[in-house]
Amino acid sequence: RRCVQETDLNLWPKYCQIVYNSMGMVQGYILGKVEGDFNDEKEKNWHAHVSAVTVAPEFRREGVAKRLMDILEKVAIEIHNTYFVDLFVRASNVVAIKMYQALGYVLYRTVKNYYESEGVREDAWDMRKSMPRDIKKECIIPKKERNNTR
C-alpha cells in the first residue's frame, strides 16, 4: 500500500517539461501523460494527452508553445509509440485553437459543459493529431464517422 499517491509528474516525467530563456526565466511548461491500452489494435486508444500548456505572457508568440508541443510529440513517438496526441481546449479560446490547428491538430469531438468557471459552463474541443503509428489516420476520425465508412 502506498502512502503517497503518484502524480503524473512521477509517472510520466518526460511529459513534464519546462522551457527557460538564456537568463533562467521560465518561459513556459507542458504537462502530459500516456493513456489507453498499448496492445489494443482494434480501439487504437494508446495516446499521449496534453494536460496543460502554459506560456508566460511576455514570451507568447515566440514559438514557445510549439517547442513544448514538439517535445511532447517526440516523446510520444520515440518512447511510447502512441497512435495520437490529444488535448482539450476551451471552445472560446480561438487563439489556442488556431495555434493547435497550425500544429496539425483537428477537432475530434466537442465535450459539452466540460469547463466551469464562476457558475458558467463552457464546452471543450477534444483535438487530436495522429502520430506515425496511426498509419491510416483513423484515430482523428470520430468513431461514429469511422464506423459509417466501413
LODO-923745 format. One line per field, with one value per residue: x, y, z of N, C-alpha, C, O in turn; residue in one letter. Coordinates in Angstrom, 3 decimals. Layout:
! LODO-923745
neast: (X:...)
nnorth: (Y:...)
nup: (Z:...)
caeast: (X:...)
canorth: (Y:...)
caup: (Z:...)
ceast: (X:...)
cnorth: (Y:...)
cup: (Z:...)
oeast: (X:...)
onorth: (Y:...)
oup: (Z:...)
res: (A:...)
***
This chain:
! LODO-923745
neast: (0.842:0.530:1.670:1.829:0.250:0.939:1.811:1.134:3.526:5.418:4.901:5.099:7.568:8.959:7.020:6.579:7.707:9.859:10.550:13.205:14.533:17.607:18.416:17.530:14.861:11.571:9.896:7.769:5.688:4.883:2.568:1.899:0.706:0.434:-2.146:-4.582:-4.569:-1.798:-1.601:-4.036:-5.142:-7.491:-9.168:-7.287:-6.412:-4.197:-2.463:-0.887:-1.590:-2.179:-2.111:-1.741:-0.612:1.355:2.328:4.320:3.077:4.850:6.394:4.862:3.815:6.290:6.977:7.226:5.208:4.906:7.457:7.314:5.154:6.272:8.313:6.792:5.391:7.518:8.433:6.127:6.149:8.783:9.361:6.982:5.452:2.807:-0.592:-1.834:-1.899:-3.714:-5.746:-7.556:-9.363:-10.694:-13.710:-14.082:-11.558:-10.077:-7.551:-5.766:-6.888:-6.449:-3.654:-3.155:-4.352:-2.627:-0.456:-1.227:-3.359:-6.701:-10.262:-11.768:-13.996:-16.700:-16.931:-19.475:-20.142:-17.724:-15.870:-15.998:-16.516:-16.922:-19.650:-20.416:-20.733:-18.792:-18.120:-15.705:-13.187:-12.104:-9.165:-7.120:-4.100:-2.680:-0.114:2.859:2.332:-0.368:-1.159:-3.182:-4.485:-6.756:-7.428:-8.070:-10.531:-13.827:-15.432:-18.099:-18.265:-16.168:-17.143:-19.214:-17.934:-17.014)
nnorth: (-1.186:2.196:5.197:7.714:9.229:8.618:11.047:12.542:13.719:12.150:9.670:10.111:11.601:12.532:13.793:16.134:19.170:22.040:25.200:27.420:30.783:32.395:33.735:32.282:32.508:31.234:30.340:28.819:25.870:22.355:19.804:16.405:13.075:9.477:7.486:4.812:1.624:-0.043:-2.367:-2.710:-3.165:-2.846:-0.767:1.252:3.172:4.010:6.676:9.933:12.474:15.888:17.654:20.254:23.310:26.037:29.346:32.032:35.373:37.378:35.940:34.953:34.178:33.617:31.130:29.320:27.605:25.890:24.679:23.288:21.553:20.100:18.743:17.079:15.545:14.244:12.582:11.032:9.646:8.456:7.186:6.035:5.223:6.071:6.219:8.649:12.147:13.921:16.702:18.997:21.966:25.157:25.963:28.593:29.651:30.920:31.758:29.800:27.519:28.039:28.001:25.300:24.048:24.947:23.438:20.992:19.713:18.496:18.970:16.580:15.919:17.568:18.329:18.661:21.235:20.982:22.613:24.742:27.866:30.150:29.492:29.431:27.421:25.808:24.535:22.076:21.571:18.576:17.899:16.329:14.786:12.727:10.303:8.704:5.902:5.624:4.853:5.018:7.267:7.002:7.528:10.145:10.473:10.709:8.026:7.388:8.366:6.916:4.294:4.435:4.516:2.059)
nup: (0.000:-0.856:0.614:-0.396:-3.056:-6.453:-8.866:-12.097:-12.817:-11.477:-12.672:-15.436:-16.260:-18.552:-19.979:-18.770:-18.988:-18.859:-20.237:-20.449:-20.678:-21.821:-19.575:-17.490:-16.865:-16.541:-19.388:-20.241:-19.737:-20.062:-19.356:-19.341:-20.157:-20.601:-21.922:-22.144:-23.931:-24.851:-26.403:-27.713:-30.681:-32.033:-30.913:-30.791:-28.847:-27.403:-26.317:-26.089:-23.790:-23.515:-20.703:-19.778:-21.169:-20.801:-21.318:-20.388:-20.350:-21.416:-23.166:-25.186:-28.522:-29.535:-30.278:-28.217:-27.175:-29.357:-29.392:-26.959:-27.472:-29.584:-28.211:-26.502:-28.423:-29.668:-27.585:-27.302:-29.719:-29.975:-27.518:-26.452:-28.618:-29.507:-30.789:-31.213:-30.225:-27.836:-26.681:-24.611:-25.152:-24.414:-26.061:-26.713:-26.897:-29.199:-30.144:-29.125:-30.325:-33.062:-33.049:-32.340:-34.541:-36.553:-35.842:-36.666:-35.413:-35.141:-34.809:-32.904:-31.342:-29.613:-26.237:-24.171:-21.822:-20.360:-19.023:-16.111:-14.704:-12.232:-12.030:-14.680:-17.474:-20.002:-23.261:-24.344:-26.785:-28.015:-29.266:-31.725:-32.925:-35.270:-34.805:-36.164:-35.832:-36.291:-39.064:-41.059:-40.285:-38.703:-36.068:-35.714:-36.674:-35.675:-33.856:-34.601:-37.232:-38.319:-38.153:-39.987:-42.398:-43.045)
caeast: (0.000:1.320:1.258:1.783:-0.297:1.819:1.234:1.580:4.943:6.181:4.686:5.436:8.447:9.348:5.897:6.507:8.900:9.902:11.458:13.782:15.299:19.044:18.629:16.976:13.443:10.652:9.088:6.541:5.798:3.865:2.314:1.166:0.739:0.024:-3.380:-5.093:-4.032:-0.783:-1.782:-5.369:-5.050:-8.828:-9.587:-6.186:-6.593:-2.936:-2.169:-0.363:-2.586:-1.642:-2.930:-1.611:0.477:1.275:3.439:4.269:2.617:5.930:7.056:3.891:4.056:7.713:7.182:7.470:4.203:5.248:8.606:6.835:4.348:7.224:8.974:5.831:5.124:8.713:8.385:5.004:6.554:10.027:9.402:5.759:4.835:1.364:-1.351:-2.164:-1.818:-4.945:-5.792:-8.837:-9.199:-11.994:-14.254:-13.976:-10.146:-9.788:-6.099:-5.171:-7.396:-5.717:-2.284:-3.178:-4.622:-1.380:0.438:-1.756:-4.443:-8.042:-11.362:-12.244:-15.362:-16.981:-17.362:-20.408:-20.046:-16.524:-15.271:-16.899:-15.842:-17.875:-21.011:-20.654:-20.193:-18.318:-17.725:-14.295:-12.865:-11.129:-8.402:-6.181:-3.136:-2.162:1.314:3.178:1.733:-1.713:-0.819:-4.344:-5.056:-8.084:-7.660:-8.561:-11.896:-14.716:-15.858:-19.362:-17.935:-15.297:-18.000:-20.040:-17.128:-16.597)
canorth: (0.000:3.420:6.311:8.915:8.958:9.043:12.064:12.433:14.096:10.967:8.577:10.491:12.782:13.042:14.580:17.344:19.898:23.485:25.907:28.625:31.629:32.402:34.327:31.374:32.763:30.239:30.842:28.040:24.460:21.436:18.631:15.408:11.685:8.479:6.808:3.795:0.262:-0.140:-3.559:-2.797:-2.781:-2.543:0.561:2.192:4.287:4.323:8.039:10.941:13.508:17.155:18.136:21.711:24.044:27.415:30.200:33.330:36.400:38.098:35.058:34.444:34.469:33.414:29.721:28.506:26.524:24.929:23.901:22.369:20.508:19.259:17.860:16.062:14.646:13.409:11.551:10.145:8.801:7.701:6.384:5.280:4.782:6.276:6.410:10.059:13.043:14.699:17.781:19.698:23.421:25.847:26.257:30.043:30.057:30.930:31.878:28.476:26.594:28.322:27.523:23.835:23.699:25.184:22.337:19.751:19.143:18.654:18.754:15.196:15.979:18.615:17.804:19.659:21.701:20.406:23.600:25.583:28.971:31.071:29.071:29.420:26.218:26.004:23.322:21.878:20.858:17.488:17.977:15.218:14.741:11.369:10.050:7.747:4.578:5.675:4.932:5.429:8.470:6.638:7.996:11.525:10.432:10.244:6.632:7.322:8.536:5.787:3.124:4.639:4.424:0.671)
caup: (0.000:-0.953:1.478:-1.229:-4.377:-7.538:-9.745:-13.478:-12.852:-11.077:-13.617:-16.816:-16.173:-19.875:-20.480:-17.956:-19.409:-18.651:-21.145:-19.849:-21.597:-21.529:-18.256:-16.493:-16.605:-17.093:-20.499:-20.298:-19.369:-20.572:-18.537:-20.100:-19.695:-21.585:-21.528:-23.061:-23.943:-25.898:-27.234:-28.305:-32.101:-32.539:-30.472:-31.055:-27.919:-26.728:-26.757:-25.170:-23.501:-23.025:-19.586:-19.692:-21.824:-20.328:-21.720:-19.715:-21.300:-22.104:-24.125:-26.160:-29.950:-29.823:-30.612:-27.019:-27.127:-30.411:-28.909:-25.931:-28.129:-30.333:-27.242:-26.078:-29.546:-29.861:-26.547:-27.643:-30.849:-29.791:-26.291:-26.195:-29.870:-29.391:-32.026:-31.384:-29.075:-27.724:-25.702:-24.521:-25.168:-24.359:-27.386:-26.943:-26.964:-30.637:-30.361:-28.892:-31.350:-34.304:-32.881:-32.418:-35.943:-37.298:-35.487:-37.244:-34.613:-35.700:-33.876:-32.868:-30.820:-28.637:-24.944:-23.646:-20.432:-19.740:-18.132:-15.327:-14.035:-11.599:-12.344:-16.125:-18.105:-21.373:-23.963:-24.701:-28.021:-27.907:-30.512:-31.872:-34.024:-35.451:-34.776:-37.232:-35.623:-36.874:-40.492:-41.864:-39.662:-38.209:-34.699:-35.699:-37.184:-34.599:-34.013:-35.332:-38.649:-38.695:-38.345:-41.174:-43.621:-43.263)
ceast: (0.886:0.771:1.081:1.264:0.674:1.090:1.731:3.055:5.829:6.100:5.214:6.385:8.856:8.252:5.702:7.795:8.739:10.905:11.885:14.427:16.750:19.368:18.030:15.528:12.595:9.820:7.755:6.783:4.675:3.782:1.502:1.296:0.356:-1.188:-3.729:-4.388:-3.083:-1.079:-3.135:-5.342:-6.416:-9.244:-8.544:-6.277:-5.340:-2.481:-1.509:-1.436:-1.880:-2.584:-2.893:-0.424:0.306:2.535:3.253:3.917:3.736:6.664:6.097:4.240:5.534:8.013:7.416:6.484:4.497:6.425:8.184:6.026:5.251:7.926:8.032:5.562:6.317:8.749:7.286:5.384:7.706:10.040:8.165:5.017:3.307:0.724:-1.617:-1.842:-3.150:-4.819:-7.200:-8.538:-10.593:-12.447:-14.135:-12.535:-9.641:-8.292:-5.433:-5.614:-6.649:-4.275:-2.244:-3.467:-3.371:-0.356:-0.075:-2.865:-5.780:-9.078:-11.831:-13.695:-15.476:-17.491:-18.191:-20.135:-18.836:-15.910:-16.356:-16.075:-16.901:-19.310:-21.356:-19.968:-19.816:-17.879:-16.212:-14.231:-11.824:-10.424:-7.358:-5.248:-2.596:-0.648:1.607:2.569:0.326:-1.576:-1.959:-5.037:-6.484:-8.419:-8.138:-9.970:-12.799:-15.273:-17.129:-19.111:-17.088:-16.141:-18.854:-19.259:-16.702:-17.652)
cnorth: (1.247:4.495:7.587:8.524:9.462:10.057:11.828:12.769:12.919:9.869:8.874:11.689:13.358:13.914:15.869:18.122:21.395:24.072:27.204:29.477:31.639:33.006:33.461:31.618:31.672:30.905:30.110:26.613:23.661:20.263:17.652:14.032:10.773:7.759:5.740:2.462:0.116:-1.257:-3.661:-2.259:-2.424:-1.111:1.637:3.425:4.636:5.689:8.866:12.007:14.740:17.660:19.654:22.182:25.486:28.154:31.549:34.409:37.092:37.243:34.475:34.948:34.403:31.948:28.807:27.344:25.464:24.055:22.872:21.226:19.564:18.268:16.731:15.064:13.722:12.278:10.540:9.170:7.880:6.796:5.497:4.808:4.875:6.434:7.889:10.823:13.777:15.749:18.344:21.190:24.041:26.205:27.745:30.518:29.975:30.990:30.513:27.481:26.802:27.826:26.003:23.370:23.886:24.081:20.987:19.082:19.448:18.415:17.312:15.151:17.181:17.942:18.904:19.957:21.148:21.344:24.324:26.628:29.938:30.771:29.040:28.195:26.519:24.671:23.296:21.245:19.816:17.476:16.870:15.428:13.321:11.361:8.959:6.352:4.496:5.895:5.478:6.671:8.220:7.281:9.431:11.624:9.934:8.848:6.507:7.424:7.389:4.553:3.237:4.479:2.993:-0.116)
cup: (0.000:-0.035:0.661:-2.609:-5.438:-8.412:-11.158:-13.608:-12.479:-12.120:-15.017:-16.841:-17.522:-20.490:-19.690:-18.178:-19.153:-19.640:-20.467:-20.937:-21.139:-20.154:-17.144:-16.127:-17.250:-18.183:-20.569:-19.856:-20.019:-19.604:-19.364:-19.489:-20.848:-21.036:-22.554:-22.921:-25.131:-26.892:-27.926:-29.736:-32.695:-32.197:-30.766:-30.153:-27.114:-27.216:-25.658:-25.014:-22.944:-21.935:-19.482:-20.519:-21.382:-20.755:-21.018:-20.741:-22.076:-23.133:-25.160:-27.554:-30.313:-30.132:-29.427:-26.953:-28.183:-29.981:-27.879:-26.533:-28.928:-29.403:-26.840:-27.203:-29.808:-28.838:-26.877:-28.749:-30.474:-28.561:-26.147:-27.437:-29.814:-30.763:-32.297:-30.106:-29.037:-26.639:-25.704:-24.462:-25.115:-25.769:-27.729:-27.125:-28.406:-30.925:-30.199:-29.958:-32.660:-34.216:-33.025:-33.849:-36.795:-37.025:-35.991:-36.458:-35.268:-34.606:-34.005:-32.402:-29.892:-27.370:-24.279:-22.171:-19.684:-18.704:-17.339:-14.600:-13.529:-12.012:-13.820:-16.725:-19.554:-21.974:-24.187:-26.071:-27.675:-29.255:-30.534:-33.063:-34.101:-35.380:-35.825:-37.061:-36.212:-38.382:-41.334:-41.317:-39.161:-36.872:-34.616:-36.269:-36.053:-34.896:-34.838:-36.840:-39.156:-39.005:-39.598:-42.475:-43.921:-43.959)
oeast: (1.856:-0.441:0.264:1.780:1.176:-0.109:2.630:3.759:6.876:7.096:5.718:6.025:9.079:8.516:4.748:8.842:7.637:11.979:11.060:14.819:17.093:20.465:18.024:15.012:12.870:9.132:6.732:7.919:3.665:4.799:0.529:1.915:-0.001:-1.261:-3.240:-3.704:-3.516:-0.834:-3.364:-5.498:-6.489:-9.622:-8.889:-6.227:-5.410:-2.151:-1.570:-2.100:-1.079:-3.719:-3.896:0.624:-0.755:3.653:2.170:4.400:3.585:7.475:6.482:4.868:5.981:9.178:7.767:6.889:4.351:6.404:8.631:6.193:5.017:8.114:8.423:5.510:6.135:9.060:7.489:4.989:7.613:10.675:8.282:4.045:2.605:1.389:-1.626:-1.556:-3.660:-3.922:-7.944:-7.587:-11.543:-11.656:-14.091:-12.314:-8.882:-7.817:-4.627:-4.806:-6.256:-3.736:-1.401:-2.876:-3.090:0.507:0.563:-3.276:-5.973:-8.807:-12.240:-14.522:-14.473:-18.376:-17.662:-19.924:-18.926:-15.484:-17.478:-15.068:-17.684:-20.086:-22.469:-18.778:-20.425:-17.343:-15.543:-15.112:-10.781:-11.011:-6.786:-5.554:-2.112:0.015:0.666:2.314:-0.124:-1.843:-1.741:-6.075:-7.322:-9.587:-8.566:-10.542:-12.567:-15.554:-17.232:-19.677:-17.261:-15.895:-19.185:-19.857:-16.087:-17.464)
onorth: (1.340:4.678:8.440:7.603:10.582:9.930:11.020:12.171:12.710:9.213:7.981:12.721:14.564:14.685:16.608:17.780:21.940:23.508:27.978:28.966:30.963:32.810:33.866:31.012:31.242:31.897:30.702:26.195:24.209:19.789:18.034:13.851:11.235:7.457:5.760:2.200:0.149:-1.107:-4.619:-1.060:-1.776:-0.338:2.801:4.563:5.482:5.853:8.536:12.391:14.641:18.046:20.277:21.538:26.083:27.667:32.132:34.369:37.363:37.766:33.596:35.993:35.042:31.564:27.641:26.209:24.270:22.840:21.725:20.069:18.356:17.103:15.564:13.859:12.549:11.139:9.333:8.004:6.664:5.742:4.334:4.062:3.890:6.736:8.331:10.240:14.205:15.702:18.189:21.623:23.518:26.693:28.110:31.678:29.076:30.340:30.112:26.688:25.829:27.295:25.470:22.394:23.064:23.811:19.958:17.976:20.506:17.745:16.875:14.445:17.736:17.088:19.941:19.044:20.874:20.907:24.502:26.317:30.479:31.680:28.663:27.965:27.352:23.803:24.329:20.479:20.136:17.091:16.516:16.122:12.779:12.291:8.344:5.679:3.414:6.982:6.304:7.079:9.121:7.547:9.883:12.711:8.848:8.523:5.620:6.661:6.936:3.852:2.220:4.323:2.743:-1.304)
oup: (0.752:0.078:1.007:-3.243:-5.350:-8.660:-11.389:-14.422:-13.092:-12.424:-15.698:-17.408:-17.628:-21.413:-19.932:-17.628:-19.222:-19.855:-19.981:-21.985:-20.170:-19.632:-15.981:-15.188:-18.370:-17.942:-20.914:-19.629:-20.459:-19.097:-20.013:-18.441:-21.932:-19.846:-23.683:-21.932:-26.283:-28.089:-28.665:-29.968:-33.739:-33.078:-30.967:-30.622:-26.223:-28.391:-24.474:-25.977:-22.014:-22.215:-19.136:-20.560:-21.566:-20.582:-21.049:-21.873:-23.267:-23.896:-25.931:-27.729:-31.265:-30.236:-29.604:-26.701:-27.923:-30.177:-27.912:-26.149:-28.944:-29.754:-26.837:-26.957:-30.134:-29.185:-26.746:-28.719:-30.638:-28.579:-25.763:-27.321:-30.043:-31.754:-33.445:-29.061:-30.072:-25.797:-26.673:-23.811:-25.696:-26.575:-28.904:-27.475:-28.769:-31.856:-31.039:-30.441:-33.304:-35.187:-33.746:-34.310:-37.668:-37.859:-35.771:-36.807:-35.867:-33.610:-35.080:-32.979:-29.446:-27.424:-23.878:-21.373:-18.488:-17.635:-17.814:-13.963:-14.310:-12.306:-14.185:-16.510:-20.226:-21.285:-24.215:-26.463:-27.106:-30.266:-29.504:-34.033:-33.107:-35.838:-36.326:-38.059:-36.590:-38.895:-42.220:-41.839:-39.191:-36.587:-33.554:-36.345:-35.520:-36.050:-35.685:-37.624:-40.288:-39.987:-40.208:-43.540:-44.958:-44.221)
res: (R:R:C:V:Q:E:T:D:L:N:L:W:P:K:Y:C:Q:I:V:Y:N:S:M:G:M:V:Q:G:Y:I:L:G:K:V:E:G:D:F:N:D:E:K:E:K:N:W:H:A:H:V:S:A:V:T:V:A:P:E:F:R:R:E:G:V:A:K:R:L:M:D:I:L:E:K:V:A:I:E:I:H:N:T:Y:F:V:D:L:F:V:R:A:S:N:V:V:A:I:K:M:Y:Q:A:L:G:Y:V:L:Y:R:T:V:K:N:Y:Y:E:S:E:G:V:R:E:D:A:W:D:M:R:K:S:M:P:R:D:I:K:K:E:C:I:I:P:K:K:E:R:N:N:T:R)
***
